[in-house]
């Protein structure tokens, strides 16, 4: 069984069918790039994985744990909250919490998870918070922002904000880290630093799914590439297969266009 | 009547004004949030009942509401009237909660969806998302319109005189009609001005405090 298995995902918004049966699977440690033009359904697919949208049909499982299946009754909110933590998500618009400094942005979810509904003595609590802070600082160090722990998001550049968002998504140690066009909201000169961090995560064997418009990045970093068009997977393969020898006409014309206007 | 005597008498009225102001504020701020949850409820009957209620309260004069709450129970059901100050407080609290609720609603709806989604993907509960992420941002955004309402409340307290509660204006009027002197009316204007000036300073301070981040 593969690490991530996605079978027959359908999703409609009103009368518009956005996903028309998506099947794919991933191995642990793999990096999957999803490319395709706007409106092809790639972001919706990613949002289905992260429970931000509920598919109409199909199934998703990670490491044998069924996350969604249209054949079974829906999970309770509590079950969903546990299951969604298989995934982490980095948003296009960062979505950092503006009122908290960088460190708190990374540590907040860990604190809420570890302290909620349990009784601790003051010393125990202090110990837990110290561990969380250490972990958060370490994560911020890996994205190159150990200098900025006390700054607020509004004081950072877009690239730095996105790196904080990556550290925040790593904080709960998800099995699969997803990126939704992580550089699309950035000025061109800032995309490099974010892509570099994602590349470094690959070397540490992180399983990742990256929805991206950066073709060179997809080609250079991904182990597998999915090209989506009109709600279906039009082409799937290694970067060399998809970029080097595309089989489908749609893939060919998309690649030609994106290489013309990178 | 000497200046000091007038001041003493007005001070009693001012005390009532401050009581109406403070109790209304302390109760309406949280109650307004409850009404907001009602008017944003996914349960449609709750939503429409709340919205109709807010429409009635915002659509009729506060003075009328005070009169109805004080005289209504007796005229309609032959019940004993509430104490005057209690009737005033009930009217003010209901009225101001409804206004506050709409300000809260505007604030809550102005928070980008991405903030909720960021909390969701980090496994937070709806309650955690609201209280740990959204609420503070809402408060920061609504301080200016809230300040407006709060300063209006200072002056609206004078409506209490319609059922003969001796707040500041009534206290001055009593002196005017008994002693045939007009200047206490100008004098109470200064009370209101100083009170609202203090509030303005306080509100500016809060606004500045919350400006440590932008966005």
HADDOCK unambig.tbl for C-alpha pairs under 7 A between the chains (distance, minus, plus):
assign (segid A and resid 50 and name CA) (segid B and resid 121 and name CA) 6.64 0.50 0.50
assign (segid A and resid 81 and name CA) (segid B and resid 123 and name CA) 5.04 0.50 0.50
assign (segid A and resid 82 and name CA) (segid B and resid 123 and name CA) 6.90 0.50 0.50
assign (segid A and resid 84 and name CA) (segid B and resid 121 and name CA) 6.82 0.50 0.50
assign (segid A and resid 84 and name CA) (segid B and resid 123 and name CA) 6.99 0.50 0.50
assign (segid A and resid 85 and name CA) (segid B and resid 123 and name CA) 6.39 0.50 0.50
assign (segid A and resid 88 and name CA) (segid B and resid 121 and name CA) 6.59 0.50 0.50
assign (segid A and resid 89 and name CA) (segid B and resid 121 and name CA) 6.66 0.50 0.50
assign (segid A and resid 95 and name CA) (segid B and resid 114 and name CA) 5.59 0.50 0.50
assign (segid A and resid 95 and name CA) (segid B and resid 115 and name CA) 5.73 0.50 0.50
assign (segid A and resid 95 and name CA) (segid B and resid 118 and name CA) 6.23 0.50 0.50
assign (segid A and resid 97 and name CA) (segid B and resid 115 and name CA) 6.99 0.50 0.50
assign (segid A and resid 97 and name CA) (segid B and resid 133 and name CA) 6.80 0.50 0.50
assign (segid A and resid 98 and name CA) (segid B and resid 213 and name CA) 6.71 0.50 0.50
assign (segid A and resid 98 and name CA) (segid B and resid 215 and name CA) 6.62 0.50 0.50
assign (segid A and resid 99 and name CA) (segid B and resid 213 and name CA) 6.31 0.50 0.50
assign (segid A and resid 109 and name CA) (segid B and resid 122 and name CA) 6.09 0.50 0.50
assign (segid A and resid 109 and name CA) (segid B and resid 124 and name CA) 6.97 0.50 0.50
assign (segid A and resid 152 and name CA) (segid B and resid 213 and name CA) 6.73 0.50 0.50
assign (segid A and resid 154 and name CA) (segid B and resid 213 and name CA) 6.39 0.50 0.50
assign (segid A and resid 154 and name CA) (segid B and resid 214 and name CA) 6.09 0.50 0.50
